[in-house]
Amino acid sequence: MGWSIEKVHQEIKLFYDKGEELTPKNVRKKYSGLYYAAIRHCDSWEKAVNGAGLIYENLVIQPWTAEKVIQEIKNVLNKGEDLSAKNIRDKYTSLFNAARRYFGSWKEACEKLGLEVEGRIRWDNERVIKEIKMFHERGESLHSRNVQRKNLPLLKAGKRYFESWDNALSIAGFDCNEIKKKGREEGFNLRSKNTQAKYTSEDFVSEQRNIIVKEILELHKEVDLLSHEYLVKNKSGLLHRMRRYFGSTTKAMNAADIDYEEIKKINSIKWNRKKISSEILRIKENNEPLNVSYIIKNHRNLYRAAVNHLDSWENALGLLGIDYDKIKREVLESVVASRTLYPQEFVVSELRKMKQEGMILSKKHVTQYNSALLDACYNRFGSLQNAIEEAGYDYDEELEFAREEWLKQQMKVQRKWTKEKVIDEILNLHKNDIPLSNSYIKHNYQSLYDGANNWVGSWSEAVTAAGLNYNEIREDRYKASYCGHLFEKLVDELLIDAGLGYEKYHHERWNPDYVLQNNIWMDAKLSQWTIYESKTIERYKEHCRLLTIVYMRGRRGEIGDEIIKGKVRLLSVYKLIKQLPKHKQKYYIDGIREITIILNEYESW
């Protein structure tokens, strides 16, 4: 939200109209973004309230009396508010405390007016079951997230008397799995309408379009031919935003007065079987490799034409009588021949080299230096500590060095950040459409993340203090995680139908999705482009004969099968599906389509 004096005054009025108290304590608790914006723009909260046309002394400095408490209770009752102690304590804290001060309790204050309110619940097994059923009869979801939000005492009592909320639900006669399933679906729909409205409003879309046009024009000064292939390879983020805010690349280019149709004509080649065959022969005559990973990397247009016209690269080679299986065997043999397992002597020498370069021998620093070296420490010596001591260094001393470095870093963070600066930076990132999830900020804005932990308590609390809903920020991650779970279940069935035996998560230390025969590991991923962002390859590849990543969505819809980084196979799930009989293929294709629809629900906006 872009704050200004006018915006602060407007939000104060809206906050007051909701029946909220304008005490600094209440505003900091429930709308901290407004409070800190008022301090920045109006110098003080009192000036901000008065500037909004309200009288601070009358609204905030309330000299309570017993008569005033009774009158205020009547006012709250006339508004149709719930008079339960929990609701009044949360929404009218000052009134609640005054009632206790003058009448002993909120219940006794209400009794002065002849009103009956429910006091503190005396929990036991029967009462928990009764309250669960009553909560359900009111049309409320029994998912733990909803119960935590609307009746936290019930959730705590359920866990206390039945060990877990699931047990409490089961004894009350409800299907836990069905409730969890519905809860996930409800969670996906909790995204704030205001948030959606912001990112789809005409002003926001117009602003983004102007930014995109400027970027296109700047890029066009450097590159004459802004072909689709160039944008995919060098400016994929810009390409994505062009499609998102203009609907297509052509419309975005036209907005920048660039004739994209002419560019496509210049860059296009009319592919057919004859053209594909001649291009393959030319590559072969140049003694270039013909394995699929090399072709995709160096001759992508040819590969795409082969898939479009002949369904696969293998079929394209078959036109010229080239044995594709032989090519794959040669690639695999070269991989095995070049495979390196760090011996003990090499591990020791690398650790000593790190020390000579002034580096600390902690787990963090060894991983940053060479993640495979850390794995080798465990494989060759049993632990990092044993490896360090074998190299002639004191492990405890290295830990102390690492701690001193961490403390120095924290001191820098303390000097750089304040609570107000943390909140301002969060709002600035939010304004620029930067993801605010915990993992993204920790990876890309470590200093801000540490500042939030030091000054506010945690990242989630800092986001909330900035006036943002942290649950909405986390929602996309939940949806992607759920889709990943659905895709993995589909692959479970697919491997069985394809006749590939496997064991799930079966390894002493690592956790691959599938372990197949001959020490082949397999992991399922939603998208090909996220494979390089994850640590799966670096973590697993040195511990198995072949690591296969089965992905659902390929770049530009490609159905690929390639070898990368020596012994890592990237395999489109459609390649596995094609091995099945026609009548079975439809089941899996429909399943993938359903998962894609769920993903597109939030990726599209």
TAVENKA-V794069 format. One record per backbone hydrogen bond with DSSP energy under -0.5 kcal/mol. CO is the residue of the C=O (numbers start at 1). NH is the residue of the N-H. Records with the same first field share a line. If there is no record, write none. Layout:
CO: NH / NH
This chain:
1: 3
4: 8
5: 9
6: 10
7: 11
8: 12
9: 13
10: 14
11: 15
12: 16
13: 17
14: 18
15: 20
16: 19
23: 27
24: 28
25: 29
26: 30
27: 31
31: 34 / 35
32: 36
33: 37
34: 38
35: 39
36: 40
37: 41
38: 42
39: 43
42: 44
44: 48
45: 49
46: 50
47: 51
48: 52
49: 52 / 54
50: 53
54: 56
55: 59
56: 60 / 61
60: 62
61: 63
62: 64
65: 69
66: 70
67: 71
68: 72
69: 73
70: 74
71: 75
72: 76
73: 77
74: 78
75: 79
76: 81
77: 80
84: 88
85: 89
86: 90
87: 91
88: 92
91: 21
92: 96
93: 97
94: 98
95: 99
96: 100
97: 101
98: 102
99: 103
100: 104
105: 109
106: 110
107: 111
108: 112
109: 112
110: 113 / 115
111: 114
115: 117
118: 85
121: 123
124: 128
125: 129
126: 130
127: 131
128: 132
129: 133
130: 134
131: 135
132: 136
133: 137
134: 138
135: 140
136: 139
143: 146 / 147
144: 148
145: 149
146: 150
147: 151
151: 154 / 155
152: 156
153: 157
154: 158
155: 159
156: 160
157: 161
158: 162
159: 163
162: 164
164: 168
165: 169
166: 170
167: 171
168: 172
169: 174
170: 173
174: 176
175: 179
176: 180
177: 181
178: 182
179: 183
180: 184
181: 185
182: 186
183: 187
184: 188
185: 189
186: 189
187: 190
192: 196
193: 197
194: 198
195: 199
196: 200
197: 201
198: 201
201: 205
202: 206
203: 207
204: 208
205: 209
206: 210
207: 211
208: 212
209: 213
210: 214
211: 215
212: 216
213: 217
214: 218
215: 219
216: 220
217: 221
218: 222
219: 222 / 223
224: 226
225: 227
227: 231
228: 232
229: 233
230: 234 / 235
231: 235
235: 239
236: 240
237: 241
238: 242
239: 243
240: 244
241: 245
242: 246 / 248
243: 247
248: 252
249: 253
250: 254
251: 255
252: 256
253: 256 / 258
254: 257
258: 260
259: 263
260: 264
261: 265
262: 266
263: 267
264: 268
269: 271
272: 276
273: 277
274: 278
275: 279
276: 280
277: 281
278: 282
279: 283
280: 284
281: 285
282: 286
283: 288
284: 287
291: 295
292: 296
293: 297
294: 298
295: 299
299: 303
300: 304
301: 305
302: 306
303: 307
304: 308
305: 309
306: 310 / 312
307: 311
310: 312
312: 316
313: 317
314: 318
315: 319
316: 319
317: 320 / 322
318: 321
322: 324
323: 327
324: 328
325: 329
326: 330
327: 331
328: 332
329: 333
330: 334
331: 335
332: 336
333: 337
334: 338
335: 339
336: 339
340: 342
343: 347
344: 348
345: 349
346: 350
347: 351
348: 352
349: 353
350: 354
351: 355
352: 356
353: 357
354: 359
355: 358
360: 362
362: 366
363: 367
364: 368
365: 369
366: 370
370: 373 / 374
371: 375
372: 376
373: 377
374: 378
375: 379
376: 380
377: 381 / 383
378: 382
383: 387
384: 388
385: 389
386: 390
387: 391
388: 393
389: 392
393: 395
394: 398
395: 399
396: 400
397: 401
398: 402
399: 403
400: 404
401: 405
402: 406
403: 407
404: 408
405: 409
406: 410
407: 411
408: 412
409: 413
410: 414
411: 415
412: 416
413: 417
418: 422
419: 423
420: 424
421: 425
422: 426
423: 427
424: 428
425: 429
426: 430
427: 431
428: 432
429: 434
430: 433
437: 441
438: 442
439: 443
440: 444
441: 445
445: 449
446: 450
447: 451
448: 452
449: 453
450: 454
451: 455
452: 456 / 457
458: 462
459: 463
460: 464
461: 465
462: 466
463: 468
464: 467
468: 470
469: 472 / 473
470: 474
471: 475
472: 475 / 476
474: 478
475: 479
476: 480
477: 481
478: 482
479: 483
480: 484
481: 485
482: 486
483: 487
484: 488
485: 489
486: 490
487: 491
488: 492
489: 493
490: 494
491: 495
492: 496
493: 497
494: 498
495: 500
496: 499
499: 501
503: 506 / 515
505: 507
512: 505
513: 505
514: 516 / 522
515: 503
516: 519 / 520
517: 520
519: 521 / 545 / 546
520: 516
521: 548
522: 514
523: 550
525: 552
526: 553
527: 530
528: 531
530: 533 / 534
535: 539
536: 540
537: 541
540: 543
541: 544
546: 521 / 548
547: 549 / 569
548: 523 / 550
549: 551 / 571
550: 525
551: 573
552: 554
553: 528
554: 557
555: 558
558: 560
560: 572
562: 570
564: 568
565: 567
567: 547 / 569
568: 564 / 570
569: 549 / 571
570: 562
571: 551
572: 575 / 576
573: 577
574: 578
576: 579
577: 580
581: 584 / 585
582: 586
584: 588
585: 589
586: 590
587: 591
588: 592
589: 593
590: 594
591: 595
592: 596
593: 597
594: 598
595: 599
596: 600
597: 601
598: 601 / 602
599: 602 / 603
600: 604
